[in-house]
Amino acid sequence: MPPRFAVIRDSTLLSEIPRGTVVAMGNFDGVHLGHRAVIKAALEMARLHDTTAMAVTFEPHPRSFFSPNTPQFRLTDEASKLRLLAGTGLAGAVVMTFDQGRAGTPAQDFINHDLIGRLGISGIAVGYDFHFGKGRVGSPSLLVAEAPRLGIEVDVQPHIDFDERPVSSTAIRMALAEGQVHEATKMLDGPWFVTGEVIHGQKLGRDLGYPTANIRLPASCGLKHGIYAVRVGRGSERFDAVASFGRRPTFDNGAPLLEVFLFDFTGDLYGTTLDVAFIAFIREELKFDGIEPLIVQMNDDSLKARVALAAAPEAFPRLGAVG
């Protein structure tokens, strides 16, 4: 079995923190291609240093801390982010609580106390645009300048481009908001996914011959409302499916809900936690004049979803076990 992916938090005893590790530092929302370049650099540095590599990340996302009343469309919540990081080959993650104290910590103090004093790092990899410390004074150039004094190695990764623009969490959010699932998948190096518990709904799908597993996504989710080809994970099991995300305008125009119809599946999923990976966008959400045209459209949606999924038989996020 692979080594356990360790999670170190502010409460972790100093005696339980391995010394001399190499870290990849960032917010890592989505763990996209740019993040993966930083992680790859940390893994290579750790190999050369004959040590292990870990991620250093922050929760809640600093943007949420500084703007608590502004909805933030996160690509990955903390649990999903850690599962993605665990799938990269890293030995673990250091999750630092981003609160008033950390927001007010000068960059130099963060380097001396957190990175060197507490973690005892031997090297660090960051992206070209990552900043830290009070007033975002901490920068890749500061780490490079301090490296000789600290006796550590620093690797700064340049931006990764997709369609002649830098890959970023913001660009991926914009792609998902426009239903551009293929573009998001390219920038993420794998399909975007959500995780949630199956809840009871109005049983409308069952009456239409399409019983669905319903999942309530965060109100801040900015995914375009519409119909998608998805692949569902339940533990190690995988199921092809078609999903609707939206307000059900034909029926109640209610709060957004993810409704997933698993192909060739029978069983009770209520209370089950599912991973839903978005493989292709099929169409926008529509309002129908009656049940019959809706069913005809759902049949067509299902056919298109099966074709899209057959063209990507292995598409699913690379997730690791945490803890």
C-alpha positions as CSV (number, residue, x, y, z in Angstrom):
1,M,0.0,0.0,0.0
2,P,1.2,3.6,-0.7
3,P,2.2,5.6,2.4
4,R,-0.6,7.4,4.2
5,F,-1.2,11.0,3.0
6,A,-0.6,13.0,6.1
7,V,-2.4,16.2,7.0
8,I,-0.6,18.6,9.3
9,R,-2.6,21.4,10.9
10,D,-1.9,24.3,13.2
11,S,-2.7,22.0,16.1
12,T,-0.3,19.3,15.1
13,L,2.5,18.9,17.7
14,L,6.0,20.0,16.5
15,S,7.3,16.5,17.3
16,E,4.9,15.0,14.8
17,I,6.1,17.2,11.9
18,P,8.8,15.7,9.7
19,R,11.8,17.9,9.2
20,G,13.7,18.6,6.0
21,T,10.8,18.3,3.6
22,V,10.3,20.1,0.4
23,V,7.0,22.0,0.1
24,A,4.9,23.2,-2.8
25,M,3.1,26.3,-1.5
26,G,-0.2,27.8,-2.9
27,N,-3.9,28.0,-2.4
28,F,-4.3,25.2,-5.0
29,D,-8.0,25.8,-5.7
30,G,-8.8,23.2,-8.4
31,V,-5.2,21.8,-8.4
32,H,-4.9,22.8,-12.1
33,L,-2.0,22.6,-14.6
34,G,-0.2,25.6,-13.0
35,H,-0.5,24.1,-9.6
36,R,0.7,20.7,-10.9
37,A,3.8,22.3,-12.4
38,V,4.7,23.6,-8.9
39,I,4.0,20.2,-7.3
40,K,6.1,18.5,-10.0
41,A,9.0,20.8,-9.2
42,A,8.7,20.1,-5.5
43,L,8.6,16.3,-6.1
44,E,11.7,16.6,-8.3
45,M,13.5,18.7,-5.7
46,A,12.6,16.2,-3.0
47,R,13.9,13.4,-5.1
48,L,17.3,15.2,-5.5
49,H,17.3,16.0,-1.7
50,D,16.4,12.4,-0.8
51,T,13.4,13.6,1.2
52,T,9.6,13.9,0.8
53,A,7.5,16.6,-0.6
54,M,4.3,18.1,0.9
55,A,1.9,20.9,0.0
56,V,1.4,24.0,2.0
57,T,-2.0,25.5,1.6
58,F,-4.5,27.7,3.4
59,E,-8.1,27.3,4.7
60,P,-10.4,29.0,4.4
61,H,-9.3,30.4,1.0
62,P,-7.8,33.9,1.7
63,R,-10.3,35.5,-0.7
64,S,-13.2,34.2,1.5
65,F,-11.5,35.6,4.6
66,F,-11.0,39.1,3.1
67,S,-14.5,39.2,1.5
68,P,-16.7,37.1,3.7
69,N,-19.9,38.5,2.4
70,T,-19.1,38.0,-1.3
71,P,-20.0,34.5,-2.7
72,Q,-16.9,32.7,-3.7
73,F,-17.2,30.0,-6.4
74,R,-14.5,27.6,-5.2
75,L,-13.5,24.9,-7.6
76,T,-12.6,22.5,-4.7
77,D,-13.6,22.6,-1.1
78,E,-10.9,21.6,1.4
79,A,-11.7,17.9,1.3
80,S,-11.7,17.7,-2.5
81,K,-8.5,19.7,-2.7
82,L,-6.8,17.3,-0.3
83,R,-8.0,14.3,-2.3
84,L,-6.6,15.8,-5.5
85,L,-3.3,16.7,-3.8
86,A,-3.1,13.1,-2.4
87,G,-3.4,11.9,-6.0
88,T,-0.3,13.8,-7.2
89,G,2.4,11.8,-5.3
90,L,2.9,14.2,-2.5
91,A,3.4,12.7,1.0
92,G,0.9,15.1,2.6
93,A,-0.3,18.6,3.1
94,V,0.2,21.3,5.7
95,V,-3.2,23.1,6.1
96,M,-2.6,26.5,7.7
97,T,-5.7,28.3,9.1
98,F,-6.1,31.6,7.4
99,D,-7.4,33.9,10.1
100,Q,-6.8,37.4,11.4
101,G,-3.5,36.4,12.9
102,R,-2.1,34.8,9.8
103,A,-3.4,37.6,7.6
104,G,-1.5,40.1,9.8
105,T,1.8,38.1,9.9
106,P,4.6,39.9,8.0
107,A,6.1,37.9,5.2
108,Q,9.5,37.7,6.8
109,D,8.0,36.3,10.0
110,F,6.0,33.8,8.1
111,I,9.2,32.5,6.4
112,N,11.2,32.4,9.6
113,H,8.6,31.1,12.0
114,D,6.2,28.9,9.8
115,L,8.4,27.6,7.0
116,I,11.8,27.4,8.7
117,G,11.1,27.2,12.4
118,R,7.9,25.0,12.5
119,L,8.2,23.0,9.3
120,G,12.0,23.0,8.9
121,I,11.8,22.9,5.1
122,S,14.8,22.2,2.9
123,G,13.2,23.6,-0.2
124,I,10.1,25.3,-1.6
125,A,8.4,25.5,-5.0
126,V,5.9,28.3,-5.8
127,G,4.1,29.8,-8.8
128,Y,5.3,33.0,-10.4
129,D,2.3,34.9,-9.0
130,F,2.0,33.6,-5.5
131,H,2.1,36.2,-2.7
132,F,1.8,35.8,1.1
133,G,2.2,37.7,4.3
134,K,0.7,40.9,5.5
135,G,-0.2,43.2,2.6
136,R,0.9,40.3,0.2
137,V,4.4,41.6,0.5
138,G,5.8,38.0,0.4
139,S,6.7,37.0,-3.2
140,P,8.7,34.5,-5.2
141,S,11.5,37.1,-5.5
142,L,11.6,37.5,-1.7
143,L,12.0,33.7,-1.3
144,V,14.8,33.6,-3.9
145,A,16.6,36.5,-2.1
146,E,16.3,34.8,1.3
147,A,17.3,31.4,0.1
148,P,21.1,31.7,0.7
149,R,20.6,33.0,4.2
150,L,18.1,30.3,5.0
151,G,20.0,27.5,3.4
152,I,17.1,26.3,1.3
153,E,16.4,25.8,-2.4
154,V,13.7,27.8,-4.2
155,D,12.0,27.0,-7.4
156,V,9.7,29.5,-9.1
157,Q,7.4,28.1,-11.8
158,P,6.4,30.3,-14.7
159,H,2.7,30.5,-15.9
160,I,1.3,27.6,-17.9
161,D,-0.7,28.7,-21.0
162,F,-3.9,27.3,-22.5
163,D,-5.1,28.9,-25.8
164,E,-2.5,31.6,-25.3
165,R,-3.7,32.7,-21.9
166,P,-2.3,31.8,-18.4
167,V,-4.1,28.9,-16.7
168,S,-5.7,30.1,-13.5
169,S,-8.5,29.2,-11.1
170,T,-10.3,32.3,-12.3
171,A,-10.1,31.2,-15.9
172,I,-11.5,27.8,-15.0
173,R,-14.4,29.3,-13.1
174,M,-15.2,31.4,-16.1
175,A,-15.1,28.4,-18.4
176,L,-17.5,26.4,-16.1
177,A,-19.8,29.5,-15.9
178,E,-20.0,29.4,-19.7
179,G,-20.5,25.6,-19.9
180,Q,-17.1,25.1,-21.5
181,V,-16.4,21.8,-19.7
182,H,-13.8,20.7,-22.3
183,E,-11.7,23.8,-21.7
184,A,-12.0,23.5,-17.9
185,T,-10.9,19.8,-18.2
186,K,-7.8,20.8,-20.2
187,M,-6.8,23.4,-17.7
188,L,-7.4,21.1,-14.7
189,D,-5.7,18.1,-16.3
190,G,-8.8,16.1,-15.6
191,P,-12.5,16.7,-15.3
192,W,-13.9,19.1,-12.7
193,F,-15.9,17.3,-10.0
194,V,-18.2,17.9,-7.1
195,T,-18.9,15.7,-4.1
196,G,-22.2,15.6,-2.2
197,E,-24.7,13.5,-0.3
198,V,-27.7,12.2,-2.1
199,I,-30.9,13.8,-0.7
200,H,-34.6,13.3,-1.1
201,G,-36.2,15.4,-3.8
202,Q,-39.7,15.7,-5.2
203,K,-39.4,12.4,-7.1
204,L,-40.2,14.1,-10.4
205,G,-37.6,12.2,-12.3
206,R,-39.0,8.9,-11.1
207,D,-42.4,9.8,-12.5
208,L,-40.8,10.6,-15.8
209,G,-38.9,7.3,-16.0
210,Y,-35.6,9.0,-15.0
211,P,-35.1,8.5,-11.2
212,T,-32.3,10.8,-10.2
213,A,-29.8,11.1,-7.3
214,N,-30.2,14.7,-6.1
215,I,-27.3,16.7,-4.7
216,R,-27.4,20.2,-3.3
217,L,-24.3,22.2,-4.3
218,P,-23.1,25.3,-2.5
219,A,-25.1,28.4,-3.3
220,S,-21.9,30.0,-4.6
221,C,-21.5,27.3,-7.3
222,G,-21.1,29.2,-10.6
223,L,-21.5,26.2,-12.9
224,K,-23.7,27.0,-16.0
225,H,-27.2,25.7,-15.6
226,G,-27.8,22.9,-18.1
227,I,-27.5,19.3,-19.0
228,Y,-24.2,17.4,-18.7
229,A,-22.6,14.0,-19.4
230,V,-21.1,13.0,-16.1
231,R,-19.2,10.1,-14.6
232,V,-20.2,9.2,-11.0
233,G,-17.9,7.7,-8.4
234,R,-19.1,5.7,-5.4
235,G,-16.0,4.6,-3.7
236,S,-14.0,2.6,-6.3
237,E,-17.2,2.1,-8.5
238,R,-17.8,4.2,-11.6
239,F,-21.1,4.8,-13.3
240,D,-21.9,6.7,-16.5
241,A,-24.7,9.2,-16.2
242,V,-26.5,12.3,-17.4
243,A,-27.1,15.2,-15.1
244,S,-29.1,18.4,-14.9
245,F,-28.0,21.4,-12.9
246,G,-30.4,24.2,-12.5
247,R,-33.8,25.4,-11.3
248,R,-36.2,23.0,-13.1
249,P,-38.1,25.8,-15.0
250,T,-40.7,23.3,-16.4
251,F,-41.8,22.5,-12.8
252,D,-41.0,24.9,-10.0
253,N,-38.0,27.2,-10.9
254,G,-36.7,26.5,-7.4
255,A,-33.2,26.6,-5.9
256,P,-30.5,25.1,-8.1
257,L,-30.1,21.4,-7.7
258,L,-27.9,18.8,-9.3
259,E,-30.0,15.8,-10.5
260,V,-28.1,12.8,-11.7
261,F,-29.6,9.9,-13.6
262,L,-27.2,6.9,-13.5
263,F,-27.4,4.7,-16.6
264,D,-28.1,1.0,-16.1
265,F,-28.3,1.3,-12.3
266,T,-30.8,0.1,-9.8
267,G,-30.5,0.6,-6.1
268,D,-31.1,3.1,-3.3
269,L,-28.5,5.9,-3.1
270,Y,-30.2,8.1,-0.5
271,G,-27.6,9.2,2.1
272,T,-24.7,8.0,-0.1
273,T,-21.8,10.4,-0.9
274,L,-21.1,10.5,-4.6
275,D,-18.3,12.1,-6.7
276,V,-19.8,13.6,-9.9
277,A,-17.2,14.4,-12.7
278,F,-18.4,16.7,-15.5
279,I,-17.3,15.3,-18.9
280,A,-19.3,17.2,-21.5
281,F,-21.9,20.0,-21.7
282,I,-24.9,18.9,-23.7
283,R,-27.3,21.9,-23.7
284,E,-28.7,24.8,-21.8
285,E,-31.6,24.4,-19.3
286,L,-34.9,24.9,-21.1
287,K,-38.6,25.3,-20.1
288,F,-40.9,22.8,-21.9
289,D,-44.6,23.2,-22.6
290,G,-45.5,19.8,-21.2
291,I,-44.2,16.4,-20.0
292,E,-44.1,14.7,-23.4
293,P,-41.7,17.1,-25.1
294,L,-39.6,17.0,-21.9
295,I,-39.3,13.2,-22.0
296,V,-38.4,13.3,-25.7
297,Q,-35.6,15.8,-25.0
298,M,-34.4,13.7,-22.0
299,N,-34.1,10.6,-24.2
300,D,-32.1,12.6,-26.6
301,D,-29.9,14.1,-23.8
302,S,-29.2,10.6,-22.5
303,L,-28.2,9.3,-25.9
304,K,-25.8,12.3,-26.4
305,A,-24.4,11.7,-22.9
306,R,-23.7,8.1,-23.6
307,V,-21.8,9.0,-26.8
308,A,-19.7,11.7,-25.0
309,L,-18.9,9.3,-22.2
310,A,-18.0,6.5,-24.6
311,A,-15.5,8.8,-26.2
312,A,-13.8,9.4,-22.8
313,P,-14.0,6.0,-21.1
314,E,-11.2,6.7,-18.5
315,A,-12.1,10.3,-17.7
316,F,-12.2,10.8,-14.0
317,P,-10.3,12.9,-11.5
318,R,-7.1,11.4,-10.1
319,L,-8.0,11.2,-6.4
320,G,-6.0,9.9,-3.5
321,A,-6.9,8.7,0.0
322,V,-6.4,11.2,2.8
323,G,-5.5,10.2,6.3
